[in-house]
Amino acid sequence: MNNIKYIQTKHLDAMIFAEGGMKLAIYKAYHSPYGWDKRDLVVSHYGVEDNEFTYDYVSDKVDEVYSTFDKDEIDELLTKVKKYKNG
């Protein structure tokens, strides 16, 4: 069975594959005045080895999509990934 763990922030997803490797997805997020949130997929990159999924990798991929982006969200994603991997 293909076991994938999804780690999410407002605009970013890290998909961690049980058999090794990770994948990044970048979203455009909206907040409706009616109270709901929506995320539209902008790009989903090819998977990379765990050791390649670094701050620089994620930052470079985000910079390809957004001209300005709160880099604290990248730190948040990587912190959540590290916490998941360390148990």
N, C-alpha and C positions, 0 to 999 in steps of 0.2 A: 504494500500500500504506500502511496506517495504521501508522506507526512511532511507538511509545510507549516512552519510557525510564522505568523504575520505579526510584525512589530510596527505600530503606526504612530505617527504624529499628525498634525493637521494637514500637511502637504506631502509627507513622505511615508513610504512603506518599505520595510526591509523584509524580504521573504527568506527565511532560513530553511534550507532543505535538510532533512534528516540524514541523507546520504552524503552531505557535504556541499558547500557552495552557498552563495547568497545572491539575491537579485534585488535591484532597486527600482521602485516605481515612484514617479513624481506626479502629483495631482494639483489641479486648480481647485481651491476650496471657496465655497460661497456660504454666506449665512443669510437666510431669508428673513425678511421682516416679519414673517409669520411664525418664526421660531424653529425652523428646521435647517439642518446643514446638508450641503450636497458637495460631493467631491467628483470631479471629472478627471479621468486619466489623461495626462498630457503625454507621458512617455514611460515605457517600461523597458529597461535595459537588459541586455543579455546577462546571464549569471556570471559571477566571478568566484574565484576561490575565496575562502574565508579571510585569508591574510591580505587579500587585495581590497577588501571592503573597508577602506580607511576614511578618515576625515577628508583627505585630499581627493580621493576618488569621488565621494559623495558631493563634495563642494564643486568639483569640476563639472559633474553631471548636472547639478542644480544651476550652475552658471550658464550652461548651454540653453536653459529654458527661461530663467528669470534674470532680468538685468539687476534687480535688487531683491535680496532675500535675507531674512533674519537668520544669520548663521547659528544663533542659539538653538534653532530647531534641529540643525545637524547634530549639535552636541547632545541634544535631548534624545534623538534617535540612536546615536551610538552608545549613549549611557544605558538606554533600555536594552539594546542588543547585548551589551557586556553583562548587564545584570541577568538577562535570560541565560546566557551561556555559562555564567558562573553559578547558576542555581539560585 
